């Protein structure tokens, strides 16, 4: 039996360079610290424990929405959705109230459309 070379390569190839490049881009992203803080805030909010803060450090909320500088791999795009997720996790009553408001709004819209059709 002869030795046949497989046409499929097994090994890392260029993967190590890709991983190193991705890690460098993540670490140099200007919003990494803010995203990490928001992820920790979300974890503490879902666990039900208070968020540990240093004295003088404002707790992030909807007032903390800022437009960060564009650079890095795009972690700055995750800041606003994470801020909203933390805000909702700290206020669990928002989801049912929003659902009720949506249902009432749709019923009211249906009633208004139906009332104009009857005239």
Order of alpha helices (4+ residues) and beta strands (2+ residues): alpha-alpha-alpha-alpha
